[in-house]
Amino acid sequence: MSDIINAAVIALNEKLADAAFDGSAKFEIEGEGAVRIDETGASASDAEADVTLTADADTFQAILEGEQNATAAFMSGKLSVDGDMGMAMKLGAVLS
């Protein structure tokens, strides 16, 4: 597992600690791997999810650090979304 995936799992678990997320989402980080989020938290996993978000490592890191709005990244083509768009919106609210 890459350092980027490990760091993403830690950062996402910190963000999710005080939030309720009642679905599943997967972040595919191009060239690195995948992180799956569900009601139990974040883990390195490529398992199926309600929604899959795909971005490069720089975009993903900027979203996690609050430097990039996920909606703006999607609108500009830096982030692609496949699956339940409502779940993606819920996740965006949790991460902001």
C-alpha positions in Angstrom: 0.0 0.0 0.0 1.3 3.4 -0.9 2.1 6.2 1.5 -0.6 8.3 -0.2 -3.2 5.7 0.6 -2.1 5.3 4.2 -2.1 9.1 4.7 -5.6 9.3 3.1 -7.0 6.7 5.4 -5.7 8.6 8.4 -7.0 11.9 7.2 -10.4 10.6 6.3 -10.8 8.8 9.6 -10.1 12.1 11.4 -12.7 13.9 9.3 -15.3 11.2 9.8 -14.7 10.9 13.6 -17.5 13.4 14.4 -19.7 12.8 11.3 -22.4 10.3 10.5 -22.0 8.8 7.0 -24.6 6.2 6.3 -23.5 4.8 2.9 -20.4 3.8 1.1 -18.0 5.7 -1.1 -14.7 4.8 -2.8 -11.9 7.2 -3.7 -9.8 5.9 -6.6 -6.5 7.7 -6.5 -4.9 7.4 -9.9 -1.7 5.4 -9.8 -2.0 4.8 -6.1 -5.0 2.6 -5.2 -8.4 3.1 -3.5 -9.8 4.1 -0.1 -13.3 3.0 0.8 -15.5 4.9 3.3 -18.6 3.5 5.1 -20.3 3.9 8.5 -17.3 2.2 10.2 -14.7 4.7 8.8 -12.1 4.7 6.1 -9.9 1.8 5.0 -7.6 0.9 2.1 -10.0 -1.1 -0.1 -11.1 -1.5 -3.6 -14.5 -3.1 -2.6 -17.7 -2.0 -4.3 -19.4 1.2 -3.0 -22.5 3.3 -3.6 -20.4 5.9 -5.4 -16.8 6.0 -6.7 -14.9 9.2 -7.0 -11.7 9.2 -9.1 -9.0 11.9 -9.1 -5.2 12.2 -9.2 -3.3 12.3 -6.0 -2.8 16.1 -6.0 -6.5 16.8 -6.5 -7.5 14.3 -3.8 -5.0 15.8 -1.3 -6.2 19.3 -2.1 -9.8 18.3 -1.4 -8.8 16.7 1.9 -6.8 19.7 3.0 -9.7 22.1 2.2 -7.7 23.8 -0.6 -10.0 22.4 -3.4 -13.8 22.3 -3.3 -15.0 18.8 -4.4 -17.9 20.3 -6.4 -15.5 22.7 -8.2 -13.1 19.8 -8.9 -16.0 17.8 -10.4 -17.2 20.7 -12.5 -13.7 21.4 -13.8 -13.1 17.7 -14.7 -10.5 17.1 -12.1 -12.8 14.7 -10.2 -15.1 12.1 -11.8 -18.1 10.6 -10.1 -19.6 7.2 -10.9 -22.7 6.0 -9.1 -25.1 7.6 -6.6 -24.7 11.4 -7.0 -26.7 11.9 -3.8 -24.2 9.9 -1.8 -21.4 12.0 -3.4 -23.2 15.1 -2.1 -23.5 13.7 1.4 -19.8 12.8 1.4 -18.9 16.3 0.2 -20.8 17.8 3.2 -19.0 15.5 5.6 -15.6 16.4 4.1 -16.1 20.2 4.1 
